Amino acid sequence: MSRFPLFLAESKALSSLSIPIILSQLAYSLLGVIDTLMSGHAGATEQAAVALGVAFWFPIFLTLMSVVQALSPMVAHHHGAGDNRAIVHDTQNAIWLALVLSVLSLALLPLVRPILHWAQITPALADKTMLFLWGAMFGMPAALLFRALAFYSASINRPKPMMYLAFAALGFNALFNWLLIWGHWGLPALGGAGCGWASAIGMWISLAAMAVWTIVSPDYRACYIWRDWQRPQWLTQRSLLRIGLPMGGAALAEVGAFTSVAVFIGRFGAEQIAAHQIALNVASLLFMLPMGLAASTTIRVSQHLGSGEPRRARFAAWTSILLGLIIACLAIPAILLGRDAIVAGFSTDEGVRGIASRLILFAALWQLVDATQVIAVGALRGYKMTLWPMLVMFVAFWGVGLPLGTVLGYYGVAGSGPLGVYGFWSGLVTGLFLAAIGLTFGLRKVAWGHVRGG
């Protein structure tokens, strides 16, 4: 098969797998948008509480979710090899792992309040943030167990259930936000903190629906996970952790860098915190496009390797990066033209809207490199190479990006004075460029190694 028809065939396969995943990721990103939007109409302080709560909760969730995501390349590899028994075995072990991780995450909550005090967050705002976090952490077990089932489903080419349930969750989240922010139907008025409890309720509803789906649908009969349940197997748990812990570390390095800015800029006031959260929500929404494509790339690369086709695996990886760059090129003009209209829907505060609109320019600047780095990570996960991405992420963001942002944010450059949130976002852009370079280098090396060795 010549390269162009092969490109079209691989693009079609990636698209059919990616579109439901991308839509589900967009829906989950919209959960954060809804929280920011609804809390913003309750006031800048309530919106700031959500921003700070997300700054702590989301990195924890994404880190643990990424550990559980080790299931995806393992199941996809078994699916490519036609080994249904191994799919069931690994999925059951991943469910056990998700349950244990969700319990361990609760131990991190007592560490939050001292950090808020160190960041000079006012006591009233800190109290609202902690109330948000207690709600969100109540939903953590459901969130991780749902993701384990979703990774299992998508990796055997069944991505649509997670898409349908993600959009259903949007409706539940909006309803419970409305009830708990303002105290309708006799419920307590929790303000922005109500968003954390609303999200938890939605997580448990989604888990119940996903479990029922996998139980009753005939699509899962060949690799049915709900019979002959096994205890956790140490060798399988070790394999999941060997792949998953670096995946979690990479996610923590990147997302933690972005969300921690809300804490670093706490001394500049609620206005900058709220604007940062608005712009970060918009950037996260755009990020779901290449991120969904990256998840599909992991599956396609793993399936080709399981089928004994390393050349097809390499071709799938670079095809996906090319598709990601095309998507990024289409997104940039839309960002530039629509940024003022976008932020207008998030806040009635003119100061918040002005800062957020300027921050979205940074999101336009980093689209190409962001697509490159996240899809390269997805491809490397397909090769079960996860340590290198973690190292690259920590060096790019915590070794260079955040230190640079701290200098620019607190001190400025050439006597300019503190740049505040703009200085921190300049550091994030720098980190993304460095990450894209290091990850594409790693992908080129590992893909050629499999071709030569296979």
SULGIMO-V249652 format. One record per residue. N is the residue number from 0. RES is the residue in one letter. PSI is psi in radians with two decimals (NA if undefined). NEAR is the number of other C-alpha atoms within 10 Angstrom. D_CENTER is the distance of its C-alpha to the mean C-alpha in whole Angstrom. Layout:
N RES PSI NEAR D_CENTER
N RES PSI NEAR D_CENTER
This chain:
0 M 2.25 6 36
1 S 2.93 6 36
2 R -0.69 9 33
3 F -0.83 9 32
4 P -0.60 10 33
5 L -0.68 15 30
6 F -0.78 17 28
7 L -0.73 12 28
8 A -0.77 13 28
9 E -0.65 19 25
10 S -0.70 18 23
11 K -0.76 12 24
12 A -0.75 14 23
13 L -0.71 22 19
14 S -0.76 17 20
15 S -0.54 15 21
16 L -0.64 24 18
17 S -0.71 25 15
18 I -0.86 18 16
19 P -0.64 21 16
20 I -0.77 29 12
21 I -0.78 24 12
22 L -0.67 20 13
23 S -0.68 23 12
24 Q -0.69 23 8
25 L -0.72 22 10
26 A -0.76 22 12
27 Y -0.58 20 9
28 S -0.61 21 8
29 L -0.40 21 12
30 L -0.77 24 12
31 G -0.63 26 11
32 V -0.77 20 14
33 I -0.74 19 16
34 D -0.82 28 16
35 T -0.74 27 17
36 L -0.87 20 19
37 M -0.68 23 21
38 S -0.53 29 21
39 G -0.59 23 22
40 H -0.09 16 25
41 A -0.09 17 26
42 G 2.73 16 27
43 A -0.61 22 25
44 T -0.73 21 25
45 E -0.68 25 23
46 Q -0.65 30 21
47 A -0.63 30 21
48 A -0.71 30 20
49 V -0.76 31 17
50 A -0.79 31 16
51 L -0.69 28 17
52 G -0.77 28 16
53 V -0.62 25 12
54 A -0.51 22 13
55 F -0.80 21 14
56 W -0.79 24 12
57 F -0.76 17 8
58 P -0.67 22 9
59 I -0.85 22 11
60 F -0.84 24 9
61 L -0.61 21 6
62 T -0.87 24 9
63 L -0.67 25 11
64 M -0.67 25 9
65 S -0.57 24 8
66 V -0.80 27 12
67 V -0.51 31 13
68 Q -0.19 28 11
69 A -0.41 28 14
70 L -0.58 28 16
71 S -0.96 31 15
72 P -0.52 32 17
73 M -0.82 28 20
74 V -0.73 29 20
75 A -0.69 30 20
76 H -0.78 29 23
77 H -0.66 24 25
78 H -0.72 24 25
79 G -0.56 22 26
80 A -0.11 16 29
81 G 0.47 14 30
82 D 1.50 16 29
83 N -0.61 17 28
84 R -0.71 14 30
85 A -0.59 16 27
86 I -0.83 25 24
87 V -0.81 23 26
88 H -0.86 20 26
89 D -0.66 24 23
90 T -0.76 25 21
91 Q -0.69 24 23
92 N -0.61 22 22
93 A -0.60 30 19
94 I -0.76 21 19
95 W -0.77 18 22
96 L -0.75 21 19
97 A -0.69 24 16
98 L -0.77 18 19
99 V -0.76 13 20
100 L -0.66 20 17
101 S -0.62 23 17
102 V -0.74 13 20
103 L -0.54 9 20
104 S -0.48 16 17
105 L -0.44 14 20
106 A -0.26 9 22
107 L -0.31 12 20
108 L -0.73 14 20
109 P -0.28 10 24
110 L -0.23 9 23
111 V -0.80 16 21
112 R -0.73 16 24
113 P -0.60 11 26
114 I -0.72 13 23
115 L -0.69 21 23
116 H -0.76 12 27
117 W -0.62 10 27
118 A 0.09 15 25
119 Q 0.60 17 28
120 I 2.37 22 26
121 T 2.58 13 29
122 P -0.70 12 30
123 A -0.77 10 29
124 L -0.64 17 26
125 A -0.70 22 25
126 D -0.76 16 26
127 K -0.68 22 24
128 T -0.76 28 21
129 M -0.66 23 22
130 L -0.68 20 23
131 F -0.80 27 19
132 L -0.65 26 18
133 W -0.67 18 20
134 G -0.85 19 19
135 A -0.70 26 16
136 M -0.46 24 17
137 F -0.54 20 19
138 G -0.06 21 16
139 M -0.79 27 14
140 P -0.76 22 17
141 A -0.70 22 16
142 A -0.77 25 13
143 L -0.69 29 13
144 L -0.68 27 16
145 F -0.77 24 14
146 R -0.67 21 12
147 A -0.78 25 14
148 L -0.65 22 17
149 A -0.71 24 14
150 F -0.74 26 14
151 Y -0.83 30 17
152 S -0.84 23 18
153 A -0.60 23 16
154 S -0.24 28 18
155 I 0.46 22 21
156 N 0.66 17 21
157 R 1.20 17 20
158 P -0.18 23 17
159 K -0.62 19 18
160 P -0.74 18 18
161 M -0.54 26 15
162 M -0.86 21 15
163 Y -0.77 15 18
164 L -0.53 18 17
165 A -0.73 24 14
166 F -0.57 18 16
167 A -0.65 15 19
168 A -0.52 22 17
169 L -0.79 19 17
170 G -0.78 13 20
171 F -0.71 19 20
172 N -0.77 25 18
173 A -0.73 18 20
174 L -0.88 13 23
175 F -0.49 21 23
176 N -0.85 27 21
177 W -0.68 21 25
178 L -0.74 21 27
179 L -0.42 23 25
180 I -0.81 25 25
181 W -0.06 18 29
182 G 0.70 16 30
183 H 2.84 13 31
184 W 0.51 9 33
185 G 0.06 9 34
186 L 2.76 11 31
187 P 2.47 13 30
188 A 1.78 15 29
189 L -0.10 20 26
190 G -2.57 26 25
191 G -0.51 33 22
192 A -0.43 29 21
193 G -0.43 30 22
194 C -0.62 33 18
195 G -0.73 31 17
196 W -0.62 26 20
197 A -0.72 25 19
198 S -0.69 28 16
199 A -0.75 24 17
200 I -0.79 19 20
201 G -0.62 23 17
202 M -0.76 25 16
203 W -0.62 20 19
204 I -0.75 17 20
205 S -0.73 22 17
206 L -0.80 21 18
207 A -0.74 13 22
208 A -0.71 15 21
209 M -0.67 21 19
210 A -0.79 15 22
211 V -0.71 11 25
212 W -0.84 16 24
213 T -0.37 20 23
214 I -0.75 16 27
215 V -0.37 10 29
216 S 2.37 10 28
217 P -0.23 10 30
218 D -0.32 15 27
219 Y 0.14 17 26
220 R -0.65 13 30
221 A -0.51 12 30
222 C 1.08 18 27
223 Y 2.16 18 28
224 I -0.08 21 26
225 W 0.25 14 28
226 R 2.80 8 31
227 D 0.87 10 33
228 W 2.38 11 30
229 Q 2.69 13 30
230 R 2.81 10 29
231 P 2.37 16 27
232 Q 2.17 13 28
233 W -0.73 10 28
234 L -0.69 9 28
235 T -0.71 16 25
236 Q -0.68 16 23
237 R -0.69 11 24
238 S -0.75 14 22
239 L -0.76 23 19
240 L -0.62 19 19
241 R -0.67 17 20
242 I -0.73 23 17
243 G -0.62 26 15
244 L -0.78 21 16
245 P -0.56 22 15
246 M -0.75 30 12
247 G -0.70 25 11
248 G -0.72 23 13
249 A -0.74 26 11
250 A -0.74 25 8
251 L -0.72 24 10
252 A -0.79 23 12
253 E -1.00 23 10
254 V -0.65 19 8
255 G -0.64 22 11
256 A -0.77 23 13
257 F -0.84 21 11
258 T -0.47 23 12
259 S -0.30 17 15
260 V -0.58 22 17
261 A -0.61 29 17
262 V -0.77 21 19
263 F -0.57 22 21
264 I 0.16 22 22
265 G -0.60 21 23
266 R -0.27 16 27
267 F -0.06 16 27
268 G 2.92 14 27
269 A -0.51 22 25
270 E -0.83 20 25
271 Q -0.62 24 23
272 I -0.84 29 20
273 A -0.73 32 20
274 A -0.72 31 20
275 H -0.76 28 17
276 Q -0.66 28 15
277 I -0.89 31 16
278 A -0.64 25 16
279 L -0.62 22 12
280 N -0.76 24 12
281 V -0.80 22 13
282 A -0.68 21 12
283 S -0.65 20 8
284 L -0.76 19 10
285 L -0.61 22 12
286 F -0.42 21 9
287 M -0.45 21 8
288 L -1.04 22 11
289 P -0.48 28 11
290 M -0.71 25 8
291 G -0.67 24 10
292 L -0.62 27 13
293 A -0.73 32 11
294 A -0.67 28 11
295 S -0.62 34 14
296 T -0.73 31 16
297 T -0.81 29 15
298 I -0.82 34 17
299 R -0.76 31 20
300 V -0.77 32 20
301 S -0.71 32 21
302 Q -0.73 28 23
303 H -0.71 23 25
304 L -0.68 25 25
305 G -0.52 22 26
306 S 0.00 17 29
307 G 0.58 15 30
308 E 1.30 17 29
309 P -0.53 24 28
310 R -0.68 18 29
311 R -0.60 18 27
312 A -0.80 28 24
313 R -0.73 23 24
314 F -0.70 17 25
315 A -0.68 26 22
316 A -0.86 28 20
317 W -0.51 21 22
318 T -0.73 18 22
319 S -0.69 28 18
320 I -0.73 24 18
321 L -0.76 16 21
322 L -0.67 18 20
323 G -0.70 26 17
324 L -0.64 19 19
325 I -0.78 13 21
326 I -0.74 17 18
327 A -0.72 23 18
328 C -0.58 13 21
329 L -0.52 11 22
330 A -0.58 16 19
331 I -0.89 18 21
332 P -0.65 11 24
333 A -0.69 11 22
334 I -0.82 20 20
335 L -0.69 15 24
336 L -0.53 10 26
337 G 0.08 12 24
338 R -0.71 20 22
339 D -0.72 16 25
340 A -0.60 11 25
341 I -0.89 18 21
342 V -0.41 22 22
343 A -0.50 17 25
344 G -0.20 14 23
345 F -0.48 27 21
346 S 2.60 25 24
347 T -0.05 15 28
348 D 2.06 16 28
349 E -0.68 11 29
350 G -0.77 13 28
351 V -0.77 23 25
352 R -0.69 26 25
353 G -0.77 14 27
354 I -0.79 21 24
355 A -0.68 30 21
356 S -0.68 22 23
357 R -0.61 15 23
358 L -0.56 22 20
359 I -0.39 25 19
360 L -0.61 16 21
361 F -0.69 17 19
362 A -0.63 22 16
363 A -0.68 20 19
364 L -0.63 14 20
365 W 0.13 18 17
366 Q -0.80 25 16
367 L -0.81 21 18
368 V -0.56 19 17
369 D -0.75 23 13
370 A -0.74 29 13
371 T -0.83 27 16
372 Q -0.69 27 14
373 V -0.61 26 11
374 I -0.62 31 13
375 A -0.69 30 15
376 V -0.78 30 13
377 G -0.74 31 12
378 A -0.75 36 16
379 L -0.61 29 17
380 R -0.60 29 15
381 G -0.56 30 17
382 Y 0.04 24 20
383 K 0.50 19 19
384 M 1.77 20 19
385 T -0.29 24 16
386 L -0.74 18 18
387 W -0.82 17 19
388 P -0.67 29 15
389 M -0.78 24 15
390 L -0.74 17 18
391 V -0.78 23 18
392 M -0.76 28 15
393 F -0.72 21 17
394 V -0.80 17 20
395 A -0.78 25 18
396 F -0.79 28 16
397 W -0.40 19 18
398 G -0.52 13 21
399 V -0.99 16 22
400 G -0.96 25 19
401 L -0.72 27 19
402 P -0.72 15 23
403 L -0.77 21 24
404 G -0.65 28 22
405 T -0.77 23 24
406 V -0.84 17 27
407 L -0.71 24 27
408 G -0.75 24 25
409 Y -0.47 19 28
410 Y -0.44 16 31
411 G -2.85 18 30
412 V 2.42 13 32
413 A 0.78 7 36
414 G 0.27 7 37
415 S -0.34 9 35
416 G 2.96 12 34
417 P 2.34 16 30
418 L -0.10 19 28
419 G -2.41 22 25
420 V -0.52 26 22
421 Y -0.62 20 23
422 G -0.71 21 24
423 F -0.68 26 20
424 W -0.51 25 19
425 S -0.69 20 21
426 G -0.65 25 20
427 L -0.72 26 16
428 V -0.75 22 18
429 T -0.76 18 20
430 G -0.70 26 17
431 L -0.74 24 15
432 F -0.79 19 19
433 L -0.69 19 20
434 A -0.75 29 17
435 A -0.72 23 17
436 I -0.85 16 21
437 G -0.64 19 20
438 L -0.68 25 18
439 T -0.61 21 20
440 F -0.80 12 23
441 G -0.69 17 22
442 L -0.77 24 21
443 R -0.74 15 24
444 K -0.82 11 26
445 V -0.62 16 24
446 A -0.77 22 25
447 W -0.63 14 29
448 G -0.69 12 29
449 H -0.63 16 28
450 V -0.80 14 31
451 R -0.64 10 33
452 G -0.34 8 33
453 G NA 11 33
